[in-house]
Amino acid sequence: MAPAAARQGGSLCRTACRQLLFGLLVLSLFCEACKKVTFNVPSKLEAGTLVGRVNLRECLKSAEHISSSDPDFRILEDGSVYTTNIISLSSEEKTFTILLKDIQRHEEKKIHVNLLAHQEKTHKTRHTRDTVLRRTKRRWAPIPSSMMENSLGPFPMQIQQVQSDTAQNYTIYYSASGPGIDKDPKGLFYIERETGNIFATGPVDREQYPSFKIICFATTADGYSPEKPLLHTIRIEDDNDNAPCFTQDLFEFVVPEHCKPGTVVGKVIAEDRDEPYTLHTTLRYQIVSEQPPLPKMFSVHRESGVITTLTSQLDREIIDKHIVLIEVRDMAGQPFGLCNTGTVVINVGDINDHAPYCGHSSYETKVQENQVNVEIMRIPCLDKDEPNSPAWNCRFSIVKGNEDNHFAITTDGRTNEGVLCVVKGLDYETANLRILEITVVNEIPYAVVPYSSALPQGICTVRVIVLDVDEGPVFKPCLLNIRIDGCRTVGTVVGKYLAEDPETGNSEGISYQIAPGQCSWITIDENSGELRTTTLFDKDMAVRQCNITVLAIDRSGKTGTGTVLATVDACIRYYPILTPRDFIICRDRKPVCITAVNPNEYPYSEPFRFDISDRSVGSGWQTTQHDAKSMYLSPKNGIPFGIYTLPISVRDNAGRQGTSVVKVNYCDCITPSDCGVFRQIVPAVTLGVWAILAMILGSLLLLLILITLCGCYGTGAVSKHVTDDLANQNLIISNTEAPGEEVMDPNIIPLQPATVNSCDQGVGIGTIRHEVKTGVQSFEMSKGGHQTVESVRGYGKSTMEQGRYSCSEWQNFMHSRLGEKVYMCRQDEENKHSEDYVLPYNYEGRGSLAGSVGCCSDQQEEEVLDFLDQLEPKFRTLAETCVKR
């Protein structure tokens, strides 16, 4: 035993020496910063093992970057050194460096760490140590401990023990940190340093601290931690020390009256502070009492707290409020559970289950005629529903007897009465009694309840007696609109404005006058009421208006007033007219388009409105508006063929009207050309007076030329000169497009067809032909297919010679003017200012005399005058005979 004891004593001595050496090394570490640090560690270290702590601040106070030269080690900010992998120290020593950097100050320091492995004497001891280390995790991590809430002790009371198996090899000291130990609430728990027993110092309220999480440490005397810090949980077991409570002191709900059974009224909610999902917080509800107690009206769901109705007999008019006392109990409603009560107020909501009605079925009132905006009576409205609610507020309506809107009825919101008023004056002479039928309803529809009968009707009858009052004259209408043409002269009648006596209905004995201070455009006749102009309006005046007040006075001196709105239009001289006015319609009754023109500007312009002013004449005709300026005219079925004269009125946009007479030849034809000279859409050809005169003038000129030829080349005298010119008596016809040499001979008269054009449309209406035969000279004029032949036979020799001389020179002069235009200026029927000119020489290249007629413009008239000025005096007399009349 002695050697064994000696060996044991030696072992203890060596252990003490090593501990002393380790303590000295640690002390050297903290005292001599930035120098070599040595740790004694086992030969095998698991990953995540705390090797030791190094005082980094002593070496570098503000180290921003901390790193290890050996990746198997990790350095924390507090200086703790942990392994990152499993490390086996094959040799007895391992060295690495901790690098510290201060980036801002540009400082860098190093700490050298030296690890020394423990050397065991035998393999058996190391094997035993390894076994102990493997069992450490199981004993160092006990299950969470628990403590009963509100425990009565005795205290201190042990609740758990933590131990480390490394205590077999080392002297282990235990410590703990966390809430309940060194953090708030401090002092509730502590741990024994040598044994690891955890004690509670007093009772704990779970509702305040349901659990505590503390950290336990196991270290040797020299600061080595063979175990990882242990997170240990202390759970506080719940005690049913809290009774459930309602979330509100008073619950208040509203449910409509006469609702169906099972209608949800509301939901009560209670809470329990004990641990959820346990019997301590399993709540059940029940109704303790109701006021009034009978009959039972409500029920509550035991688990959810939802209140519903049991019956449909809730009636607000009988009981408008119910008070229900409800109990809530934990422990699933067991008798030993804790309980509490709450009050619920259930208000019965009103529905419109009572229809409104009037106090009486009929009423009677009186009102004077012509009174306006006066209250004539009030009708009470009775209703049993809740006052000032939509089911109580009444709305009145006049359903019969107020078709002319003389009455109006409203509701007085304070008294709920119907206020009947007259809003338009009543006339005793028209009706002295008015009977009104009035109904009353609520703002919301009537609700049919189980015990109700048919829908009642709130209806009453009001007899309104109209009292007679002696009235003054009344104008009809009250406002008279008149339009005055600005071209009117003084004294023109522009209208008539009369008033009537309401008692007699006539205008006898009523005089008229215009109230003072009115505009002086018109005056009114004292007896007849005629309105006349009193001033001559400015022709350039724009449209103006004026309101004129007119007074009517009866024999008794009572007066009535009326208003005349006078509008003076601008002086417009032109009225819309139709052009053209002559048309042909064939048997197919194809409509003709009639167009209106008006030189005026807006508003005295289009759109035009057309109408046949004499309906007796136009009854067989149909008009259809085409566009803003024209219409279609067509005959109706059944009217006979013939010529019709239709007066058509055309009204412009301002209402000014002009009338034009249209002649329509309704003809039994296929084409309009078969029925004479009436116009259709494009006017047909007509032969004017000036055209006929132009034809006669041309015939006379040809006759003069023929006489000259007969005098020069006749057979009455035979001479050598005549023999030489005998061949010149023959007319040489040229078929060339331009005159040949024969035609240019001054002894030959150029003949060519003459075409006369209408002044309006430029359509040819006739031709002039000239034929020359041996021994006989004939002149033939054709017009519209009718021919007239005149023959002129030989004259004396002297006449012939004179005619020949004049004819030759005239021809030579006119040959230079072949092809010039021929003008005809037609006399203007309205303006009467133009003269008529005809130039009957227009060479067409066919060897015949031709003339064309057209309307002269100012430029064309100047051309004619220039032509006359160019004539030599010896031709002017002859030319003016043919040219100007």
GIGISUL-V205609 format. One record per residue. N is the residue number from 0. NEAR is the number of other C-alpha atoms within 8 Angstrom. Layout:
n:N near:NEAR
n:N near:NEAR
//
This chain:
n:0 near:4
n:1 near:5
n:2 near:6
n:3 near:7
n:4 near:8
n:5 near:8
n:6 near:8
n:7 near:8
n:8 near:8
n:9 near:8
n:10 near:8
n:11 near:8
n:12 near:8
n:13 near:8
n:14 near:8
n:15 near:8
n:16 near:8
n:17 near:8
n:18 near:10
n:19 near:8
n:20 near:8
n:21 near:11
n:22 near:9
n:23 near:8
n:24 near:11
n:25 near:11
n:26 near:8
n:27 near:9
n:28 near:13
n:29 near:10
n:30 near:6
n:31 near:7
n:32 near:11
n:33 near:10
n:34 near:9
n:35 near:9
n:36 near:12
n:37 near:10
n:38 near:12
n:39 near:9
n:40 near:10
n:41 near:7
n:42 near:12
n:43 near:8
n:44 near:11
n:45 near:9
n:46 near:10
n:47 near:8
n:48 near:12
n:49 near:12
n:50 near:12
n:51 near:11
n:52 near:8
n:53 near:10
n:54 near:11
n:55 near:11
n:56 near:8
n:57 near:9
n:58 near:9
n:59 near:10
n:60 near:7
n:61 near:6
n:62 near:11
n:63 near:8
n:64 near:9
n:65 near:12
n:66 near:9
n:67 near:12
n:68 near:8
n:69 near:7
n:70 near:7
n:71 near:8
n:72 near:11
n:73 near:11
n:74 near:12
n:75 near:8
n:76 near:6
n:77 near:8
n:78 near:10
n:79 near:12
n:80 near:13
n:81 near:13
n:82 near:16
n:83 near:11
n:84 near:9
n:85 near:9
n:86 near:11
n:87 near:7
n:88 near:10
n:89 near:5
n:90 near:6
n:91 near:10
n:92 near:9
n:93 near:9
n:94 near:8
n:95 near:10
n:96 near:11
n:97 near:13
n:98 near:13
n:99 near:13
n:100 near:12
n:101 near:13
n:102 near:8
n:103 near:5
n:104 near:5
n:105 near:7
n:106 near:8
n:107 near:8
n:108 near:10
n:109 near:10
n:110 near:12
n:111 near:12
n:112 near:12
n:113 near:12
n:114 near:11
n:115 near:11
n:116 near:12
n:117 near:9
n:118 near:6
n:119 near:7
n:120 near:5
n:121 near:6
n:122 near:7
n:123 near:6
n:124 near:9
n:125 near:9
n:126 near:8
n:127 near:8
n:128 near:9
n:129 near:8
n:130 near:8
n:131 near:11
n:132 near:10
n:133 near:7
n:134 near:9
n:135 near:12
n:136 near:8
n:137 near:7
n:138 near:11
n:139 near:12
n:140 near:9
n:141 near:8
n:142 near:4
n:143 near:8
n:144 near:10
n:145 near:9
n:146 near:10
n:147 near:10
n:148 near:12
n:149 near:8
n:150 near:9
n:151 near:5
n:152 near:8
n:153 near:5
n:154 near:7
n:155 near:9
n:156 near:9
n:157 near:8
n:158 near:11
n:159 near:8
n:160 near:8
n:161 near:12
n:162 near:9
n:163 near:11
n:164 near:11
n:165 near:11
n:166 near:9
n:167 near:7
n:168 near:6
n:169 near:7
n:170 near:8
n:171 near:12
n:172 near:12
n:173 near:14
n:174 near:11
n:175 near:11
n:176 near:10
n:177 near:10
n:178 near:12
n:179 near:12
n:180 near:15
n:181 near:9
n:182 near:9
n:183 near:7
n:184 near:8
n:185 near:10
n:186 near:9
n:187 near:10
n:188 near:11
n:189 near:11
n:190 near:11
n:191 near:10
n:192 near:8
n:193 near:7
n:194 near:10
n:195 near:13
n:196 near:11
n:197 near:13
n:198 near:12
n:199 near:13
n:200 near:11
n:201 near:9
n:202 near:10
n:203 near:10
n:204 near:10
n:205 near:12
n:206 near:8
n:207 near:5
n:208 near:9
n:209 near:10
n:210 near:9
n:211 near:10
n:212 near:10
n:213 near:13
n:214 near:11
n:215 near:12
n:216 near:12
n:217 near:14
n:218 near:13
n:219 near:12
n:220 near:9
n:221 near:9
n:222 near:7
n:223 near:9
n:224 near:12
n:225 near:10
n:226 near:12
n:227 near:9
n:228 near:8
n:229 near:9
n:230 near:8
n:231 near:12
n:232 near:10
n:233 near:12
n:234 near:11
n:235 near:14
n:236 near:10
n:237 near:9
n:238 near:10
n:239 near:7
n:240 near:5
n:241 near:8
n:242 near:12
n:243 near:16
n:244 near:10
n:245 near:12
n:246 near:7
n:247 near:5
n:248 near:7
n:249 near:8
n:250 near:10
n:251 near:8
n:252 near:10
n:253 near:9
n:254 near:10
n:255 near:9
n:256 near:13
n:257 near:9
n:258 near:10
n:259 near:8
n:260 near:9
n:261 near:8
n:262 near:8
n:263 near:8
n:264 near:12
n:265 near:8
n:266 near:8
n:267 near:9
n:268 near:7
n:269 near:9
n:270 near:9
n:271 near:10
n:272 near:10
n:273 near:12
n:274 near:9
n:275 near:7
n:276 near:7
n:277 near:7
n:278 near:8
n:279 near:14
n:280 near:15
n:281 near:11
n:282 near:12
n:283 near:12
n:284 near:15
n:285 near:10
n:286 near:11
n:287 near:8
n:288 near:8
n:289 near:12
n:290 near:8
n:291 near:7
n:292 near:7
n:293 near:7
n:294 near:5
n:295 near:7
n:296 near:9
n:297 near:9
n:298 near:9
n:299 near:11
n:300 near:10
n:301 near:8
n:302 near:7
n:303 near:7
n:304 near:12
n:305 near:11
n:306 near:13
n:307 near:13
n:308 near:14
n:309 near:10
n:310 near:10
n:311 near:10
n:312 near:7
n:313 near:11
n:314 near:10
n:315 near:11
n:316 near:7
n:317 near:5
n:318 near:9
n:319 near:10
n:320 near:9
n:321 near:12
n:322 near:11
n:323 near:13
n:324 near:12
n:325 near:13
n:326 near:12
n:327 near:15
n:328 near:16
n:329 near:17
n:330 near:13
n:331 near:10
n:332 near:12
n:333 near:8
n:334 near:4
n:335 near:5
n:336 near:11
n:337 near:10
n:338 near:10
n:339 near:11
n:340 near:10
n:341 near:11
n:342 near:11
n:343 near:12
n:344 near:12
n:345 near:13
n:346 near:11
n:347 near:15
n:348 near:10
n:349 near:10
n:350 near:9
n:351 near:13
n:352 near:10
n:353 near:8
n:354 near:13
n:355 near:14
n:356 near:11
n:357 near:13
n:358 near:8
n:359 near:6
n:360 near:8
n:361 near:8
n:362 near:9
n:363 near:8
n:364 near:10
n:365 near:9
n:366 near:10
n:367 near:10
n:368 near:12
n:369 near:8
n:370 near:11
n:371 near:8
n:372 near:8
n:373 near:8
n:374 near:8
n:375 near:11
n:376 near:8
n:377 near:8
n:378 near:10
n:379 near:9
n:380 near:13
n:381 near:8
n:382 near:9
n:383 near:9
n:384 near:13
n:385 near:8
n:386 near:7
n:387 near:6
n:388 near:8
n:389 near:8
n:390 near:12
n:391 near:15
n:392 near:12
n:393 near:13
n:394 near:11
n:395 near:12
n:396 near:8
n:397 near:12
n:398 near:9
n:399 near:8
n:400 near:9
n:401 near:10
n:402 near:6
n:403 near:4
n:404 near:8
n:405 near:11
n:406 near:10
n:407 near:10
n:408 near:11
n:409 near:9
n:410 near:11
n:411 near:9
n:412 near:7
n:413 near:4
n:414 near:5
n:415 near:11
n:416 near:12
n:417 near:14
n:418 near:13
n:419 near:13
n:420 near:12
n:421 near:14
n:422 near:11
n:423 near:11
n:424 near:10
n:425 near:11
n:426 near:10
n:427 near:11
n:428 near:8
n:429 near:5
n:430 near:9
n:431 near:11
n:432 near:8
n:433 near:10
n:434 near:9
n:435 near:13
n:436 near:12
n:437 near:13
n:438 near:12
n:439 near:15
n:440 near:10
n:441 near:15
n:442 near:10
n:443 near:7
n:444 near:6
n:445 near:10
n:446 near:7
n:447 near:7
n:448 near:7
n:449 near:4
n:450 near:4
n:451 near:7
n:452 near:4
n:453 near:4
n:454 near:7
n:455 near:5
n:456 near:8
n:457 near:11
n:458 near:11
n:459 near:12
n:460 near:11
n:461 near:12
n:462 near:12
n:463 near:12
n:464 near:11
n:465 near:15
n:466 near:10
n:467 near:9
n:468 near:7
n:469 near:5
n:470 near:8
n:471 near:11
n:472 near:15
n:473 near:13
n:474 near:13
n:475 near:9
n:476 near:6
n:477 near:9
n:478 near:9
n:479 near:10
n:480 near:8
n:481 near:10
n:482 near:9
n:483 near:10
n:484 near:10
n:485 near:13
n:486 near:10
n:487 near:10
n:488 near:9
n:489 near:9
n:490 near:7
n:491 near:8
n:492 near:8
n:493 near:11
n:494 near:8
n:495 near:8
n:496 near:10
n:497 near:9
n:498 near:12
n:499 near:14
n:500 near:13
n:501 near:11
n:502 near:7
n:503 near:6
n:504 near:7
n:505 near:7
n:506 near:9
n:507 near:5
n:508 near:6
n:509 near:13
n:510 near:10
n:511 near:13
n:512 near:11
n:513 near:11
n:514 near:9
n:515 near:4
n:516 near:4
n:517 near:9
n:518 near:8
n:519 near:7
n:520 near:7
n:521 near:10
n:522 near:11
n:523 near:11
n:524 near:11
n:525 near:8
n:526 near:7
n:527 near:7
n:528 near:12
n:529 near:11
n:530 near:13
n:531 near:14
n:532 near:15
n:533 near:10
n:534 near:9
n:535 near:8
n:536 near:9
n:537 near:6
n:538 near:8
n:539 near:6
n:540 near:9
n:541 near:6
n:542 near:8
n:543 near:7
n:544 near:8
n:545 near:8
n:546 near:10
n:547 near:12
n:548 near:11
n:549 near:12
n:550 near:12
n:551 near:15
n:552 near:14
n:553 near:13
n:554 near:7
n:555 near:5
n:556 near:6
n:557 near:10
n:558 near:10
n:559 near:12
n:560 near:11
n:561 near:13
n:562 near:11
n:563 near:12
n:564 near:12
n:565 near:12
n:566 near:12
n:567 near:11
n:568 near:11
n:569 near:12
n:570 near:10
n:571 near:10
n:572 near:5
n:573 near:7
n:574 near:9
n:575 near:14
n:576 near:11
n:577 near:10
n:578 near:8
n:579 near:8
n:580 near:11
n:581 near:12
n:582 near:14
n:583 near:13
n:584 near:15
n:585 near:13
n:586 near:10
n:587 near:6
n:588 near:8
n:589 near:8
n:590 near:9
n:591 near:11
n:592 near:9
n:593 near:13
n:594 near:10
n:595 near:12
n:596 near:9
n:597 near:9
n:598 near:6
n:599 near:8
n:600 near:6
n:601 near:7
n:602 near:8
n:603 near:12
n:604 near:14
n:605 near:10
n:606 near:9
n:607 near:13
n:608 near:9
n:609 near:11
n:610 near:8
n:611 near:10
n:612 near:8
n:613 near:8
n:614 near:7
n:615 near:5
n:616 near:8
n:617 near:11
n:618 near:7
n:619 near:9
n:620 near:9
n:621 near:10
n:622 near:10
n:623 near:7
n:624 near:10
n:625 near:8
n:626 near:7
n:627 near:9
n:628 near:11
n:629 near:12
n:630 near:13
n:631 near:12
n:632 near:12
n:633 near:11
n:634 near:10
n:635 near:8
n:636 near:5
n:637 near:4
n:638 near:7
n:639 near:5
n:640 near:8
n:641 near:7
n:642 near:9
n:643 near:8
n:644 near:9
n:645 near:12
n:646 near:11
n:647 near:12
n:648 near:12
n:649 near:15
n:650 near:13
n:651 near:15
n:652 near:12
n:653 near:8
n:654 near:7
n:655 near:9
n:656 near:10
n:657 near:10
n:658 near:10
n:659 near:11
n:660 near:9
n:661 near:11
n:662 near:11
n:663 near:13
n:664 near:14
n:665 near:13
n:666 near:12
n:667 near:7
n:668 near:9
n:669 near:8
n:670 near:7
n:671 near:11
n:672 near:7
n:673 near:7
n:674 near:11
n:675 near:6
n:676 near:8
n:677 near:12
n:678 near:13
n:679 near:12
n:680 near:8
n:681 near:5
n:682 near:11
n:683 near:9
n:684 near:11
n:685 near:7
n:686 near:8
n:687 near:7
n:688 near:6
n:689 near:8
n:690 near:11
n:691 near:9
n:692 near:8
n:693 near:10
n:694 near:9
n:695 near:8
n:696 near:9
n:697 near:10
n:698 near:10
n:699 near:8
n:700 near:9
n:701 near:10
n:702 near:10
n:703 near:9
n:704 near:12
n:705 near:9
n:706 near:15
n:707 near:17
n:708 near:13
n:709 near:11
n:710 near:18
n:711 near:12
n:712 near:11
n:713 near:10
n:714 near:6
n:715 near:5
n:716 near:6
n:717 near:7
n:718 near:6
n:719 near:6
n:720 near:6
n:721 near:11
n:722 near:8
n:723 near:7
n:724 near:9
n:725 near:9
n:726 near:6
n:727 near:9
n:728 near:9
n:729 near:7
n:730 near:7
n:731 near:7
n:732 near:5
n:733 near:10
n:734 near:5
n:735 near:8
n:736 near:6
n:737 near:6
n:738 near:12
n:739 near:8
n:740 near:6
n:741 near:9
n:742 near:13
n:743 near:8
n:744 near:7
n:745 near:9
n:746 near:6
n:747 near:12
n:748 near:8
n:749 near:8
n:750 near:10
n:751 near:14
n:752 near:11
n:753 near:13
n:754 near:13
n:755 near:13
n:756 near:12
n:757 near:16
n:758 near:10
n:759 near:5
n:760 near:8
n:761 near:8
n:762 near:8
n:763 near:9
n:764 near:13
n:765 near:10
n:766 near:11
n:767 near:13
n:768 near:13
n:769 near:12
n:770 near:8
n:771 near:8
n:772 near:7
n:773 near:6
n:774 near:6
n:775 near:9
n:776 near:12
n:777 near:12
n:778 near:13
n:779 near:12
n:780 near:11
n:781 near:12
n:782 near:9
n:783 near:6
n:784 near:5
n:785 near:6
n:786 near:8
n:787 near:7
n:788 near:8
n:789 near:7
n:790 near:8
n:791 near:9
n:792 near:7
n:793 near:8
n:794 near:9
n:795 near:7
n:796 near:9
n:797 near:7
n:798 near:11
n:799 near:15
n:800 near:11
n:801 near:10
n:802 near:15
n:803 near:13
n:804 near:9
n:805 near:9
n:806 near:10
n:807 near:10
n:808 near:8
n:809 near:9
n:810 near:10
n:811 near:9
n:812 near:8
n:813 near:9
n:814 near:7
n:815 near:6
n:816 near:8
n:817 near:9
n:818 near:8
n:819 near:8
n:820 near:8
n:821 near:13
n:822 near:14
n:823 near:14
n:824 near:14
n:825 near:11
n:826 near:9
n:827 near:8
n:828 near:5
n:829 near:4
n:830 near:5
n:831 near:7
n:832 near:6
n:833 near:8
n:834 near:8
n:835 near:10
n:836 near:12
n:837 near:13
n:838 near:12
n:839 near:12
n:840 near:14
n:841 near:13
n:842 near:13
n:843 near:9
n:844 near:10
n:845 near:14
n:846 near:13
n:847 near:14
n:848 near:15
n:849 near:15
n:850 near:12
n:851 near:13
n:852 near:14
n:853 near:12
n:854 near:10
n:855 near:11
n:856 near:7
n:857 near:6
n:858 near:7
n:859 near:9
n:860 near:11
n:861 near:8
n:862 near:8
n:863 near:11
n:864 near:8
n:865 near:8
n:866 near:8
n:867 near:10
n:868 near:6
n:869 near:6
n:870 near:9
n:871 near:6
n:872 near:6
n:873 near:6
n:874 near:9
n:875 near:10
n:876 near:8
n:877 near:8
n:878 near:11
n:879 near:10
n:880 near:8
n:881 near:13
n:882 near:10
n:883 near:9
n:884 near:8
//
